Each structure stands twice: as structure tokens, then as C-alpha cells.
Amino acid sequence: MPVNIESNIKRISATLPEGVTLIAVSKYHTIEEIEQAYNAGQRHFGESKAQDLRIKQQALPSDISWHFIGHLQSNKIKYIVPFIHLIHSIDSLQLLQEVNRLAGKQNRVIPCLLQIHIAQEDSKFGFTPDECRAMLDSGEWRELKNVEICGLMCMASNTDDSEQIRQEFKTVKELFNYIKERYFANKRFNILSAGMSEDYTIAIEEGSTHIRIGSDIFETH
């Protein structure tokens, strides 16, 4: 049975509260599949490999907002700096500094999210909450003029325990509120990127503003 990408997008979009942005995770999918989603009205797409993202960006309409959602290696930043809409996965001060350096060469200010490691899995990347607070306390990020920290991103544990997932999202939301009040009271810090196909409804209930959906859009259900 062929996948009806358009109906999947419309079905998911109809359930989203106002103010929640749907990011179609297109990292495993073809330009043709992305075009189907685009023709259904989708404009935000997420990729996790910088070189693949550059190829797709060049082949697809210019009004797409591209989100980088995977582990970003410093030597790959150059591929996405000219056009990236939002980097979700800043997991060190050094990475933020390198994005800032390369963004300066393009005369861009690139919005970025700090990735928080909250899942009970070593394979995930990100700051622990304590590491994130320590990095912000250091103040070095304030000197970076070509990046803008505008929120947090997280991935919950891969588990069927919905209460554990809810508690993880709740913990990150509490951290988000703390960071916003302490460091960004007069700045734009308003994005919480949390929730994927399996858990986005819980993430939204716990304050997510951006959900990252792949299989529910591009696969048969």
C-alpha cells in the first residue's frame, strides 16, 4: 500500500495546538518524497547529515526552512551555514563557537538550540542539565555575535513507559523555564524542540513548541 504523505501531514497538523511547529524529518527520504510533503503545504524539514542536507537544499524550493537535528561535527558546519534555519543539536561550547565563526564569514546570525541529554541511554548526545547551566554560567557564549541561543532540544528515552517519557520532558521544560528566566529574560528564548512520532503528544502536553516527525509522515500506518 503506497504511503499517502499528504494525508499523513494533514492528519497530524489537524491535531496540533496553535503555536506548535511540525518539522518533517526527511533524513531517510528522497527528494521526490519531500516534494510530496512540500506540495501538501509542509515547509519545515529536518535532516541529520550536513552533506545530504546541502544536496537536498540545492534541489528543492528556496522557501523551505531547513532544520539540522542530528549530531553536528565541526568539520561539516560549513555545508549548512549559508542557509540553515535552525540548528537543534548544539552539545558543546566549542561547537557553538565554531558555528559562530563560520556564520560570521557569511554575515549571518544562526539560531541554535542547546541539546539536553535527558534519556536513559548513553548513545544520545547533549549537555546534562548541570553541564548546560555551567556552560551558561561561564558567560563565554555572550561574546558570540553570529549565533543566537533561542531554546532547548531533547530526545526522551526509547521506552514504552509513558510516565518516564513524561517525566523526562517535564524535567527539560523546568530547565527551559529556569534558563529563560536566569539568562535570557530580555532575549528571544522561546523554542522547546521535543517529541517524535512515538511521543510527540506527550511532549506537546509538557510544553514542546517544535515536534520532529518522520515515520508518521513518510511511512504507512
C-alpha positions as CSV (number, residue, x, y, z in Angstrom):
1,M,0.0,0.0,0.0
2,P,1.6,3.3,-1.1
3,V,2.2,6.0,1.6
4,N,-0.1,9.0,1.4
5,I,2.3,11.6,2.6
6,E,-0.2,14.4,2.0
7,S,-2.9,12.9,4.1
8,N,-0.4,12.0,6.9
9,I,0.7,15.6,7.1
10,K,-2.9,16.9,7.1
11,R,-3.9,14.3,9.8
12,I,-1.1,15.3,12.1
13,S,-1.4,19.0,11.5
14,A,-5.1,19.0,12.4
15,T,-4.2,17.7,15.9
16,L,-1.6,20.3,16.7
17,P,-2.3,23.2,19.0
18,E,-1.7,26.7,17.8
19,G,2.0,27.7,18.1
20,V,3.4,24.2,17.6
21,T,5.7,23.8,14.6
22,L,5.7,20.5,12.7
23,I,9.2,19.5,11.4
24,A,9.0,16.7,8.8
25,V,12.1,14.6,9.4
26,S,13.2,13.8,5.9
27,K,16.6,12.4,6.6
28,Y,15.9,8.9,5.2
29,H,13.7,10.1,2.4
30,T,14.1,11.1,-1.3
31,I,13.7,14.5,-2.9
32,E,10.5,13.2,-4.5
33,E,9.0,12.3,-1.1
34,I,10.0,15.7,0.2
35,E,8.3,17.3,-2.8
36,Q,5.1,15.4,-1.9
37,A,5.2,16.8,1.6
38,Y,6.0,20.3,0.2
39,N,3.0,20.1,-2.1
40,A,0.9,19.3,0.9
41,G,1.9,22.6,2.4
42,Q,4.8,21.4,4.6
43,R,7.7,24.0,4.8
44,H,9.8,22.8,7.8
45,F,12.1,19.8,7.2
46,G,14.7,18.2,9.4
47,E,17.9,16.5,8.3
48,S,20.8,15.0,10.3
49,K,23.7,14.7,7.8
50,A,25.2,18.0,6.6
51,Q,26.2,16.9,3.1
52,D,22.9,15.2,2.4
53,L,21.2,18.4,3.6
54,R,23.2,20.6,1.2
55,I,22.2,18.4,-1.7
56,K,18.5,18.5,-0.9
57,Q,18.6,22.2,-0.2
58,Q,20.0,22.9,-3.7
59,A,17.4,20.6,-5.4
60,L,14.3,21.8,-3.6
61,P,12.3,25.1,-3.3
62,S,14.1,28.0,-1.7
63,D,11.2,28.8,0.7
64,I,11.8,25.6,2.7
65,S,13.1,26.1,6.3
66,W,15.8,23.5,6.9
67,H,16.4,22.3,10.5
68,F,19.6,20.4,11.4
69,I,18.6,17.8,14.0
70,G,21.5,15.3,14.1
71,H,24.9,15.2,15.8
72,L,26.8,18.1,14.1
73,Q,30.5,17.6,13.5
74,S,32.6,20.7,13.5
75,N,34.1,20.0,10.1
76,K,30.6,19.7,8.5
77,I,29.2,23.0,9.7
78,K,30.5,24.7,6.5
79,Y,28.0,22.8,4.4
80,I,24.9,24.2,6.1
81,V,25.9,27.7,7.4
82,P,24.8,29.6,4.3
83,F,21.1,28.6,4.5
84,I,20.3,26.7,7.8
85,H,17.1,27.9,9.5
86,L,17.8,26.4,12.9
87,I,20.4,24.1,14.4
88,H,18.8,21.9,17.1
89,S,21.8,20.0,18.3
90,I,24.5,22.2,19.9
91,D,26.1,20.0,22.5
92,S,29.2,21.9,23.5
93,L,30.5,25.5,23.8
94,Q,33.2,24.6,21.2
95,L,30.6,23.6,18.6
96,L,28.7,26.9,19.3
97,Q,31.9,28.9,18.9
98,E,32.7,27.2,15.5
99,V,29.2,27.8,14.2
100,N,29.6,31.4,15.3
101,R,33.0,31.7,13.5
102,L,31.7,30.3,10.2
103,A,28.4,32.2,10.4
104,G,30.4,35.4,10.7
105,K,32.1,34.7,7.4
106,Q,28.6,34.5,5.8
107,N,27.3,37.6,7.7
108,R,24.6,35.5,9.3
109,V,23.2,35.1,12.8
110,I,22.2,31.5,13.1
111,P,19.5,30.4,15.6
112,C,20.6,27.5,17.7
113,L,19.2,25.2,20.4
114,L,21.2,23.6,23.2
115,Q,20.7,19.8,23.2
116,I,19.9,18.4,26.6
117,H,20.8,14.8,27.3
118,I,17.9,13.5,29.4
119,A,17.3,10.0,28.1
120,Q,18.5,6.9,29.9
121,E,20.7,5.9,27.0
122,D,24.4,6.6,26.5
123,S,24.1,6.7,22.8
124,K,22.3,10.1,22.9
125,F,24.3,13.4,22.7
126,G,23.9,16.6,24.6
127,F,24.6,18.6,27.8
128,T,23.4,17.2,31.1
129,P,21.3,19.9,32.8
130,D,24.2,20.6,35.2
131,E,26.6,20.9,32.2
132,C,24.2,23.3,30.5
133,R,23.9,25.5,33.5
134,A,27.7,25.6,34.0
135,M,28.3,26.5,30.3
136,L,25.8,29.4,30.5
137,D,27.3,30.5,33.9
138,S,30.7,30.8,32.2
139,G,29.4,33.6,30.1
140,E,31.6,32.9,27.1
141,W,28.6,32.5,24.9
142,R,27.7,36.1,25.4
143,E,30.6,37.1,23.2
144,L,29.3,35.2,20.2
145,K,27.6,37.7,17.9
146,N,26.8,35.3,15.0
147,V,24.7,32.8,16.8
148,E,21.5,33.2,18.8
149,I,20.6,30.6,21.5
150,C,16.9,30.5,21.3
151,G,15.9,27.4,23.2
152,L,16.5,23.7,24.1
153,M,16.2,20.4,22.3
154,C,15.9,16.9,23.8
155,M,15.1,13.3,23.0
156,A,13.2,11.1,25.5
157,S,14.3,7.6,26.3
158,N,13.3,4.9,23.8
159,T,10.8,3.1,26.1
160,D,7.2,2.1,26.3
161,D,6.9,3.7,29.8
162,S,4.9,6.8,29.1
163,E,5.3,8.1,32.6
164,Q,9.1,8.0,32.3
165,I,8.9,9.9,29.0
166,R,6.6,12.5,30.5
167,Q,8.9,13.0,33.5
168,E,11.9,13.5,31.1
169,F,10.0,16.1,29.1
170,K,8.8,17.8,32.3
171,T,12.4,18.0,33.6
172,V,13.6,19.7,30.4
173,K,10.7,22.1,30.5
174,E,11.6,23.1,34.0
175,L,15.2,23.6,32.9
176,F,13.9,25.7,30.0
177,N,12.0,27.9,32.3
178,Y,15.0,28.3,34.6
179,I,17.4,29.2,31.8
180,K,14.9,31.6,30.2
181,E,14.4,33.5,33.4
182,R,18.1,33.5,34.5
183,Y,20.0,34.1,31.2
184,F,17.5,35.2,28.5
185,A,14.9,37.4,30.3
186,N,15.2,40.1,27.7
187,K,16.0,37.9,24.7
188,R,14.2,35.6,22.3
189,F,14.4,32.2,24.1
190,N,11.1,30.5,23.1
191,I,11.7,27.2,21.4
192,L,11.5,23.8,23.0
193,S,12.1,21.1,20.4
194,A,10.8,17.8,21.9
195,G,8.8,14.9,20.7
196,M,9.0,12.5,17.8
197,S,6.5,10.1,16.1
198,E,6.2,7.9,19.2
199,D,5.9,10.5,21.9
200,Y,5.0,13.9,20.4
201,T,1.6,14.1,22.0
202,I,3.2,13.8,25.5
203,A,5.9,16.4,24.5
204,I,3.2,18.9,23.5
205,E,1.4,18.4,26.8
206,E,4.7,19.2,28.6
207,G,5.4,22.4,26.6
208,S,7.1,21.4,23.3
209,T,6.9,24.1,20.6
210,H,8.6,22.1,17.8
211,I,8.0,18.4,17.1
212,R,10.1,16.3,14.8
213,I,8.1,13.7,12.9
214,G,9.5,11.2,10.4
215,S,7.8,7.8,10.3
216,D,4.3,9.1,10.9
217,I,4.6,11.2,7.8
218,F,6.7,9.1,5.4
219,E,5.7,5.5,6.3
220,T,2.5,3.5,6.0
221,H,0.3,3.2,9.2
